[in-house]
Structures are given as structure tokens and as C-alpha cells.
Amino acid sequence: MRRRISLPLKLFFIVFAFVLSCIILISQLSYRYVQKEIRTTDIYYTNQILDKVDQYFTVNFSSFQTMLFSVETSVKANIDNTEVIKKQLRELYELNSNYVSNIYLIKSDLSILGGSTPTRIFDEPLAEREPLFDAADKNRRTTFVSDPYKSKYSGWTVTMVRYLNGAPFPMAIAIDLDLNAIEETLFKINKQEQMNLALITASGKIIAGFSENKGPLNIQDHTFSIGETSAEQLLDTTETSLQLHTKDGIPVSLLKKPTEKFNWTIISINDESRLKAALSRLETYYIGLLAAGFLLSLFISFFIAKYIRNPLYALKTKMKRVEQGILTTTISINRNDEFGDLSRAFDRMLQQIVELIREAELSNELERKLEIQVLQSQINPHFLYNTLGSISNVIRLGQIEKVDVVIESLISILEYGIADASEKVSLRQELQNVSDYIAIQNIRYNRNFHLIENIEAGLIDFPVFRMLLQPLVENSIFHGYNGGAIEGPITIHAYREGGIVIIEVVDQGEGIPTDKIKHILISEPSDVEVKRKRIGLNNIHGRIRLHYGEQFGLQIISIPKEITRVRALFPADLFKGDA
């Protein structure tokens, strides 16, 4: 047998899953948003660093230009005094030795006058100076900046050279930049800011940087590549921000910025270590948030389940006592909601039932049996259990809007059953009670038992027994439509034939075999009907005959698999006060 799960436990799991899912969803969205913001901030911050580095080189370029102009002025003023020129070159070099490797003049025979100690001693012609001299000669009005190269005196260097205009013989002024100083500056930024910066020429040569921590780079012969992408390919793209992968599949971010004064590019390569460190701290907070969300979900779910469980269990206990025959049970539910309304209606009904039972004991035995059976059916615990089960089902299926429909219909049925069962009601009231009953059954079985009313004019207020139609409609659902296994219309006709008013309930279900019809209206209630506390058709038949005579009562007409008609016959003169 399949184990039944209680409604509060189901509600607990549903609310727990819903609240926890919402917290996880919000946390995930927040995490992704913060991750995106951290990445955006990191890119912005890196661009700010690149701008600062570019400003550093711009200032240095202006300083180097000033040195060149200073040397040019000095040389022109002392063109015939070599010793004075050497002295001034030496002094200028010593003042700027933190930034330059040498300051010197290149003569047309490629010999030099230098400011550094080696070049003051060894000034022989060198072939490596020829490209510099030629470039200065071709660009006499501008300053030429060479690609990095290996110098005999300055090591790995870049030379800024300018042609000396106005000199009596061809001559160029040159400054060898101290790339070690530039690299040291970049390394300091790399260490402080956890970055990987480098200075690259237009041809992809590394001027400075990248040498201490290669990271995701492949560096060979003063150039580099990332994965399958070479330095030249990176410089050829117009995009300033690139997302690449190393040969090992590690993602890296590359930002590049051309320098303003030099024909160089500043490149930053980030393997996302800073981003991972920031996200690692965020993940700790995220895990804590999930843990808090888990506890909050448990608390909210427990509170809501308890809020529903207490009145539900109280009603269940009360119904079990009623089912056991303890009609004087008193379990109060002080709630100003549907559970409170249901409990109060149930209490009023129990009180009325007790009074009706006492009155029924004074009447004859047959009428007492029939009326008590009606009263018991009015508080049918199984019907209430099934109705509460319907509430559970619609909550579990997320159809919250149907809960009010079920509860309102149930309260209407209970309140309808409070009055004396022997009291006459109008056909209009019976039709409304049947409408509430079918609304519950439609939700309970997830079917559409369409109720069709075909009432002759003037009969809508015809007086009938309370709970006349509901047993007939219940019979159509349980027997005609096989306990809700199939669905179909239920039609209620009311019309006159001579001096008789006929109220007829018609279904198009399974039908009743002919040999069983004659036993239905004369047999005692079956064990199943007694156990379920339902009103049988024989009960209705007996009540009508008891009040109005043997010629009235029920008639059953059935064609198996096609149609079943259950007719209740009443005297038409009930409108004249003969009831």
C-alpha cells in the first residue's frame, strides 16, 4: 500500500523548495552580476594603469627631446672645441644616468664622442651605428626612435637619434635609453598591481617587461605569442581588449594601448588571477549566504506548515470523533480565516445534529432511521476528508486559486445541512447545493461533470426535501460515471404531468442492469452505504412515500451504456400549503 504523505508535510516541502530555490536563484544572479562588475572594474582599472604608464613615457620622451636640443645647442656653440663638448656630454649623461645608457655624437665615419665612461675611452667606428646615422640623415627635421637592438656599449637598448643641422660636417646626436630602468618600473607596477605589463614595438619586439614572470606567454628571441596567436597578429587587430587561450586552454585577457609619443604599444596580459582571488573571497560570502538561506527556508517552511497543520489536525481529530459517534466533541479553533469558518460551521452543524437526533427519537422508528441517516450523511467525514484531500491536491499542483472555491463550496454545503432535515426547502436551494457539490467533485476528480438545469417555469420555488438532489447526483457520479473515472453531463429536469411534479436527474453513464433496478428501491441500505454514511435511493424513495403516499416516490429508467433517469414524483398541490 502506498504510504500517504500528510498535507502539512507536503506543504513544508513545497514551501522549503520554493523559498530555497528563490534564494539560490537570487544568489546566483547576484554572484554573476558581481562577477561581471568585478571584471568590468578590473578592465577599467587596468586601462587606468596603462594610461599612467603612457603618461610616464610621454614625460620621458619630452625629457629626452630636451636633452637632444640641449646637446644640439651646446655642440653648435662649441663646434671647434671638442673637449668642451665631451665635458658637457659627460655632465649631461651623469645627470640622467638613471634613465639613459649613453649620450653621444655620431660622426659620418661612425666614430663617436660619448658621455659614458666606455665611450669616452673607446670611440672607434662601429657598423651598428650606420643604420642610426642614416635614419637621422633621412629624417633631419624629426627625432628617430630605433627598434631595440644589442649595443656593444649599452647592451639591449633603444636609441633616439636626431640629425645635427647647421654643423660644418655631418653629425647626429644619439641617446641610448636605459631599458633596464624602464623594465624595472614595469616590474614594480607588475608586483604592486599583480599585473603583467610589457612595452612592444610595432614589429612585435619586446622592449621591456614580461621577463620576470612569463605566465601564459611563450617568449622567444625578444618576441612572444599566446597560444597560436603571435605578437604581430595581436598588434594587427584594431580591438584594444581581447580574450585568448593558451596552449593549455587557460583563458587570458589582453589589453593594449599605443603610446602617444613613441611608436610602441603597452600591453597588459592578465590570467585572471586577480579576478579569481576576488571571486574566491566572494564565494566564501556566497556559501555563507546559501547556508543562511537554507536555515531561513527551513524556518519559513516550518512556520507555514505549522500554521496550516494545527487547525487541520484539530479538524481531523474532531471529524474522527464524529465518525466514532462522539457528536458532543468540543475542539475550538480560534482563527479568523477559512479554517475558523469551517470549524464554526462544523460546530453549529454538530449542535444542530444533536438537537435533530433528540427530536427524531420522539418520532416513529421508520422516520427516525431515515432522518438519522440523512443527518449522518450531512456530516459525512469521508466527504470532508475527500474535500480536504482536494485542497491538498490543488495546493500540491500549485492551483492555489481553487482552494477558495473548494472551501467556499464546502462551507455552503455544511451550512446548508445545519437546518432540520425534515424542513422543506425550495428547488432553487437544492439546485444551489448540488452546484456546490459538483464544484467540489470536479476539482476532486479533475473532471468536468457539467450540470444542466431544465426547470419548467414556476417550479424553481417548488418545496422539496432538504438533501433530495445531492444523493441522486452522487449516484450518477459514483455509479453512472464509475466513481469519477469518466465524465459527462448531469441534467436536472423539473416539469408537471397532470397533478404530479416530476424532478428528474439524468446521466449518460454506465447505466443499471434491468434485473437490479427493482431491488434498489425496496432493499435495505448496503454495507458500503452504511459504512460511507451515504443516503441511498431507497431512503429518498421511503421519505417521499412516508410523507405523500404510496403513489409517489422514485422511478428508475435505465438503458445500460446509454442513459439513466431517476425520477422523484411529488404531488403538484404542494404549492397550496398541503405539504
C-alpha positions in Angstrom: 0.0 0.0 0.0 1.3 3.4 -1.0 2.2 5.5 2.1 0.2 8.7 2.4 2.0 11.9 2.9 0.2 14.4 5.1 -0.8 17.9 3.7 1.4 19.8 6.2 4.4 17.8 5.3 3.7 18.3 1.6 3.3 22.0 2.2 6.5 22.1 4.2 8.5 20.5 1.3 6.8 22.7 -1.3 7.5 26.0 0.6 11.0 24.8 1.5 11.8 24.1 -2.1 10.2 27.3 -3.3 12.0 29.6 -0.8 15.3 27.8 -1.2 15.1 27.9 -5.0 14.3 31.7 -4.8 17.3 32.3 -2.6 19.6 30.2 -4.8 18.3 32.0 -7.9 18.8 35.4 -6.4 22.2 34.4 -5.1 23.3 33.1 -8.4 22.1 36.2 -10.2 23.8 38.4 -7.7 27.0 36.4 -7.9 27.0 36.6 -11.7 26.3 40.4 -11.6 29.1 41.0 -9.1 31.4 38.8 -11.2 30.6 40.9 -14.2 31.1 44.1 -12.3 34.4 42.9 -10.9 35.6 42.0 -14.4 34.4 45.4 -15.8 36.1 47.2 -12.9 39.3 45.2 -13.4 39.4 46.2 -17.1 38.8 49.8 -16.2 41.5 49.7 -13.5 43.9 48.1 -16.0 43.2 50.8 -18.5 43.9 53.4 -15.9 47.3 51.8 -15.2 48.1 51.8 -19.0 47.2 55.4 -19.2 49.6 56.2 -16.3 52.4 54.2 -18.0 51.7 56.1 -21.2 51.9 59.4 -19.3 55.3 58.2 -17.9 56.7 57.6 -21.3 55.3 60.8 -22.6 57.1 62.7 -19.9 60.3 60.7 -20.6 60.0 61.5 -24.3 59.8 65.2 -23.6 62.8 64.9 -21.3 64.8 63.0 -23.9 63.8 65.6 -26.5 65.1 68.3 -24.2 68.4 66.5 -23.8 68.8 66.3 -27.6 68.0 70.0 -28.1 70.4 70.8 -25.2 73.2 68.8 -26.8 72.4 70.4 -30.2 72.7 73.9 -28.8 75.9 73.1 -26.9 77.6 71.5 -29.9 76.7 74.4 -32.2 78.2 76.8 -29.7 81.4 74.8 -29.2 81.8 73.1 -32.6 85.5 73.8 -32.6 86.2 72.8 -29.0 85.9 69.0 -28.7 87.0 68.9 -25.0 84.1 71.3 -24.0 81.6 69.1 -25.9 82.9 65.9 -24.3 82.7 67.6 -20.9 79.1 68.7 -21.5 78.1 65.3 -22.8 79.6 63.7 -19.7 77.8 66.1 -17.3 74.5 65.6 -19.1 74.9 61.8 -19.0 75.7 61.8 -15.3 72.7 63.9 -14.6 70.4 61.5 -16.4 72.1 58.2 -15.9 69.0 56.8 -14.2 67.2 57.0 -17.5 69.8 56.7 -20.3 72.7 54.4 -21.0 74.7 56.9 -23.1 74.6 60.3 -24.7 76.9 60.8 -27.7 77.6 62.3 -31.1 77.8 60.1 -34.2 80.2 61.3 -36.9 79.9 60.5 -40.5 82.8 57.9 -40.2 80.7 56.2 -37.4 83.1 57.2 -34.7 81.6 59.0 -31.6 82.0 61.5 -28.9 80.4 59.8 -25.9 79.3 60.9 -22.4 79.6 57.5 -20.7 83.0 56.2 -19.5 83.4 53.4 -22.0 82.5 55.6 -25.0 84.8 58.4 -23.8 87.7 55.9 -23.9 86.7 53.8 -26.9 85.3 55.9 -29.7 86.2 53.7 -32.7 83.8 53.4 -35.6 81.1 50.7 -35.2 79.0 49.3 -38.1 75.9 49.1 -35.7 75.8 52.9 -35.8 75.3 53.2 -39.6 71.5 52.5 -39.6 71.1 55.1 -36.8 73.1 57.7 -38.7 71.3 57.0 -42.0 67.9 57.2 -40.3 68.9 60.6 -38.8 70.1 61.8 -42.1 66.8 60.9 -43.8 64.7 62.4 -41.1 66.5 65.7 -40.5 63.6 67.6 -39.0 62.4 64.9 -36.6 63.7 62.6 -33.9 64.1 59.0 -35.0 63.5 56.1 -32.5 65.1 52.8 -33.3 63.9 49.3 -32.7 65.5 47.6 -29.7 68.9 46.1 -30.5 72.1 44.8 -28.8 74.6 47.6 -28.4 78.3 46.9 -27.7 78.4 49.6 -25.0 74.7 49.9 -23.9 73.5 46.4 -24.1 69.9 45.8 -25.0 68.8 49.3 -25.8 66.7 51.7 -27.9 68.3 54.7 -29.5 66.7 58.1 -30.1 68.8 59.9 -32.8 68.5 63.4 -34.3 70.5 65.0 -37.2 72.6 68.0 -36.2 71.5 70.6 -38.6 73.8 73.6 -39.2 77.0 71.7 -38.3 80.1 72.2 -40.7 80.2 68.4 -41.2 77.6 65.6 -41.0 76.9 64.6 -37.4 73.9 63.1 -35.4 73.0 63.3 -31.7 72.0 60.0 -30.1 70.7 58.9 -26.7 70.7 55.2 -25.7 67.7 54.6 -23.4 68.3 52.5 -20.3 65.8 49.7 -20.9 66.7 48.2 -17.6 65.3 51.2 -15.8 62.1 51.1 -17.9 61.8 47.3 -17.2 62.3 47.9 -13.5 59.5 50.4 -13.5 57.2 48.0 -15.2 58.2 45.2 -12.9 57.4 47.4 -9.9 53.9 48.0 -11.3 53.5 44.3 -12.1 54.4 43.4 -8.5 52.3 46.1 -6.8 49.2 45.7 -9.0 49.5 42.0 -9.7 49.8 42.7 -13.4 51.9 41.6 -16.3 52.9 44.6 -18.4 55.3 45.0 -21.4 56.4 47.5 -23.9 56.2 46.2 -27.5 57.4 47.7 -30.8 55.3 47.9 -33.9 57.0 44.8 -35.2 56.2 42.8 -32.1 59.6 43.0 -30.4 59.6 43.2 -26.6 61.3 46.4 -25.4 60.8 45.8 -21.7 58.7 43.6 -19.4 57.4 40.0 -19.4 60.8 38.6 -18.4 60.3 38.0 -14.7 57.0 36.2 -14.9 56.2 34.8 -18.3 52.9 33.3 -17.0 50.8 32.2 -20.0 53.3 33.6 -22.6 55.7 31.8 -24.9 58.7 34.2 -25.2 61.5 33.5 -27.8 64.0 35.9 -29.3 62.5 39.0 -27.7 59.1 38.4 -29.1 56.1 36.5 -27.7 52.9 34.5 -28.5 49.8 33.4 -26.7 48.6 30.0 -27.7 48.5 30.1 -31.5 48.4 33.9 -31.7 51.7 35.7 -32.4 52.6 39.2 -31.3 52.3 40.6 -34.8 48.7 39.2 -35.1 47.8 40.8 -31.8 49.1 44.2 -32.9 47.4 44.0 -36.2 43.9 43.8 -34.6 42.1 47.1 -34.0 40.5 45.8 -30.8 42.0 47.1 -27.6 40.6 44.2 -25.5 41.0 40.5 -26.4 40.1 37.2 -24.8 42.6 34.5 -25.7 43.5 31.0 -24.6 47.0 29.5 -24.0 48.0 26.1 -25.5 46.9 24.6 -22.2 43.4 26.1 -22.6 43.9 28.7 -19.8 41.8 31.9 -20.6 43.7 35.2 -20.5 42.7 38.8 -21.0 44.8 41.1 -23.1 44.6 44.9 -23.1 46.7 47.1 -25.4 47.3 50.8 -25.7 49.5 52.7 -28.2 51.9 55.2 -26.6 51.3 58.8 -27.5 54.9 59.8 -28.4 56.7 56.5 -29.2 55.6 54.1 -31.9 55.2 51.5 -29.2 52.3 49.6 -27.6 51.8 49.0 -23.9 50.3 45.5 -23.4 48.8 44.1 -20.2 48.2 40.3 -20.0 46.1 39.0 -17.2 45.5 35.3 -16.5 42.5 36.3 -14.3 44.4 35.5 -11.1 43.3 38.8 -9.6 39.7 38.1 -10.7 39.9 34.6 -9.2 41.2 35.9 -5.9 38.4 38.5 -5.7 35.8 35.8 -6.7 37.3 33.4 -4.1 36.5 35.9 -1.4 33.1 36.4 -2.9 32.5 32.6 -3.0 33.0 32.4 0.8 30.4 35.1 1.3 28.1 33.3 -1.3 28.4 29.9 0.6 27.5 31.7 3.9 24.6 33.3 2.1 23.4 29.9 0.9 23.7 28.4 4.4 21.7 31.3 5.9 19.2 30.8 3.1 18.9 27.1 3.8 18.2 27.9 7.5 15.7 30.6 6.6 13.9 28.3 4.2 13.6 25.7 7.0 12.3 28.2 9.4 9.7 29.7 7.0 8.6 26.3 5.8 8.2 25.0 9.4 6.3 28.1 10.4 3.9 27.9 7.4 3.4 24.1 7.8 2.7 24.6 11.5 0.3 27.4 10.7 -1.7 25.0 8.5 -1.1 21.8 10.5 -2.6 22.9 13.8 -6.1 23.7 12.6 -6.0 20.9 10.1 -5.2 18.3 12.7 -7.8 19.8 15.1 -10.4 19.4 12.3 -9.2 15.9 11.6 -9.4 14.9 15.3 -12.9 16.4 15.5 -14.1 14.5 12.4 -12.6 11.2 13.7 -14.6 11.6 16.9 -17.7 12.4 15.0 -17.0 9.3 12.8 -16.8 7.3 16.1 -20.2 8.7 17.1 -19.0 11.3 19.7 -21.2 14.1 18.5 -20.6 16.2 21.6 -16.9 16.7 20.8 -15.6 20.3 21.5 -12.3 21.3 19.9 -12.3 25.0 19.3 -10.2 26.7 16.5 -10.0 30.4 17.2 -8.9 31.5 13.7 -10.3 34.4 11.6 -9.8 32.5 8.3 -11.3 29.7 6.2 -10.3 27.1 8.9 -12.1 29.1 11.5 -15.2 29.4 9.4 -15.1 25.7 8.6 -14.7 24.8 12.3 -17.5 27.1 13.4 -19.8 25.8 10.7 -18.9 22.3 11.7 -19.7 23.1 15.4 -23.0 24.7 14.5 -23.9 21.7 12.4 -22.9 19.2 15.2 -25.1 21.2 17.6 -28.0 21.1 15.2 -27.4 17.4 14.6 -27.6 16.6 18.3 -30.9 18.6 18.5 -32.3 16.8 15.5 -31.3 13.4 16.9 -33.1 14.2 20.1 -36.2 15.3 18.2 -36.0 12.3 15.9 -36.2 9.9 18.9 -39.7 11.1 19.5 -41.0 10.3 16.0 -41.8 6.8 14.7 -39.0 4.2 14.1 -39.0 4.3 10.3 -38.9 8.1 10.1 -36.2 8.2 12.8 -34.0 5.7 10.8 -34.4 7.7 7.6 -33.8 11.1 9.1 -30.8 10.0 11.2 -29.2 8.5 8.0 -29.7 11.9 6.3 -28.1 13.7 9.3 -25.2 11.4 9.3 -24.7 11.9 5.6 -24.7 15.7 6.1 -21.6 15.4 8.2 -20.1 12.6 6.1 -16.5 12.6 7.3 -15.4 10.8 4.2 -16.8 13.6 2.1 -15.0 16.1 4.3 -11.8 14.0 4.1 -12.0 13.8 0.3 -12.7 17.6 0.2 -9.7 18.3 2.3 -7.8 15.9 0.0 -8.9 18.0 -2.9 -7.5 21.1 -1.1 -4.2 19.2 -0.7 -4.2 18.2 -4.3 -4.7 21.8 -5.6 -2.0 23.1 -3.3 0.4 20.4 -4.4 -0.4 21.2 -8.1 0.1 24.9 -7.5 -3.6 25.7 -8.3 -3.9 28.0 -5.3 -6.9 29.8 -6.8 -9.0 26.7 -6.5 -8.6 26.4 -2.7 -11.1 29.2 -2.0 -13.6 27.6 -4.4 -13.4 24.3 -2.6 -13.6 25.8 0.9 -16.4 28.2 0.0 -18.4 25.3 -1.6 -17.8 23.1 1.4 -18.8 25.8 3.9 -22.0 26.3 1.8 -22.8 22.6 1.9 -22.2 22.4 5.6 -24.2 25.4 6.4 -27.0 24.1 4.2 -27.1 20.9 6.2 -27.3 22.7 9.6 -31.1 23.1 9.4 -33.7 20.5 10.3 -33.6 17.8 7.6 -37.4 17.4 7.7 -37.8 21.1 6.9 -38.8 21.8 3.3 -36.7 23.9 1.0 -37.2 25.3 -2.4 -35.9 23.6 -5.5 -33.7 26.7 -6.1 -31.9 26.0 -2.8 -31.4 22.3 -3.7 -30.0 23.2 -7.1 -27.5 25.6 -5.5 -26.4 22.9 -3.0 -26.0 20.5 -5.9 -24.0 23.1 -7.8 -21.6 23.5 -4.8 -21.4 19.7 -4.5 -20.5 19.3 -8.2 -17.9 22.1 -8.0 -16.1 20.1 -5.3 -16.3 16.8 -7.2 -15.0 18.5 -10.4 -11.9 19.6 -8.5 -11.6 16.4 -6.6 -11.6 14.1 -9.6 -10.2 16.7 -12.0 -13.3 16.1 -14.2 -16.0 18.3 -15.7 -19.4 16.9 -14.6 -21.4 19.6 -16.5 -24.6 20.4 -14.6 -27.6 21.3 -16.9 -30.7 22.7 -15.4 -34.0 22.5 -17.3 -36.7 23.8 -14.9 -40.2 24.5 -16.0 -41.4 28.0 -15.4 -43.0 28.3 -11.9 -41.2 25.3 -10.4 -38.0 26.9 -9.3 -39.5 27.6 -5.8 -41.3 24.2 -5.6 -40.9 22.8 -2.0 -38.9 19.6 -1.7 -37.0 17.7 0.9 -33.6 19.0 2.0 -30.8 16.9 0.6 -33.1 15.5 -2.1 -31.0 16.1 -5.2 -27.5 15.6 -3.9 -27.9 11.8 -3.3 -29.3 11.5 -6.9 -26.4 13.4 -8.4 -24.0 11.5 -6.2 -25.5 8.2 -7.5 -24.9 9.5 -11.1 -21.2 10.2 -10.3 -20.4 7.1 -8.3 -22.5 4.6 -10.4 -23.3 6.2 -13.7 -19.8 7.7 -14.2 -17.9 5.0 -12.4 -16.8 7.0 -9.4 -15.3 9.8 -11.4 -13.4 7.5 -13.8 -15.3 9.0 -16.7 -17.0 12.4 -17.1 -20.2 13.6 -18.7 -23.2 15.9 -18.2 -25.8 15.6 -15.4 -29.1 17.1 -16.4 -31.9 18.0 -13.9 -35.4 18.4 -15.3 -38.4 19.7 -13.4 -41.9 19.6 -15.0 -45.5 18.9 -14.5 -47.5 16.0 -15.8 -51.2 16.2 -14.7 -51.3 16.5 -10.9 -47.7 15.4 -10.5 -44.5 17.3 -10.4 -41.5 15.3 -11.7 -38.0 16.1 -10.7 -35.6 14.1 -12.8 -31.8 13.5 -12.7 -30.3 12.2 -15.9 -26.8 10.9 -16.7 -25.2 9.3 -19.7 -23.0 6.9 -17.9 -22.8 3.1 -17.4 -26.5 2.6 -16.6 -28.2 0.0 -14.3 -29.0 -3.5 -15.4 -32.8 -4.2 -15.6 -32.7 -7.0 -13.1 -31.1 -4.8 -10.4 -33.5 -1.8 -10.7 -36.4 -3.4 -8.9 -34.2 -4.3 -5.9 -32.7 -0.8 -5.4 -35.9 0.9 -4.1 -37.0 -2.0 -1.8 -33.8 -3.2 -0.3 -32.2 -2.1 3.0 -29.0 0.1 2.7 -26.0 -1.9 1.6 -23.0 -2.3 4.0 -21.0 0.0 1.8 -23.6 2.7 2.0 -23.9 2.3 5.8 -20.1 2.5 6.1 -19.9 5.5 3.9 -22.9 7.2 5.6 -24.5 8.0 2.3 -28.2 8.5 1.6 -29.4 5.6 -0.7 -32.0 5.9 -3.3 -34.3 3.7 -1.2 -34.0 6.3 1.6 -35.3 9.0 -0.7 -38.0 6.7 -2.0 -39.1 5.9 1.5 -39.2 9.5 2.7 -41.4 10.6 -0.2 -43.7 7.7 0.3 -43.8 8.3 4.0 -44.9 11.9 3.6 -47.0 11.9 0.5 -48.3 8.4 0.0 -47.6 5.1 -1.8 -48.3 6.5 -5.3 -45.3 8.9 -5.1 -41.6 8.2 -4.7 -38.8 7.3 -7.1 -38.8 5.8 -10.5 -35.6 4.5 -12.3 -35.4 4.1 -16.0 -32.0 2.9 -17.4 -30.6 1.8 -20.7 -27.1 0.3 -19.9 -24.2 2.2 -21.5 -26.6 4.9 -22.7 -28.7 6.8 -20.2 -30.2 6.6 -16.7 -33.2 8.6 -15.4 -34.0 8.8 -11.7 -37.4 10.5 -11.2 -38.8 11.9 -8.0 -42.6 12.2 -8.1 -44.4 14.8 -5.9 -48.0 16.0 -5.7 -48.4 19.2 -7.6 -50.7 20.8 -4.9 -47.7 21.3 -2.5 -47.8 24.9 -3.6 -51.2 25.2 -1.9 -49.9 24.6 1.5 -50.7 20.8 1.7 -47.1 19.9 2.5 
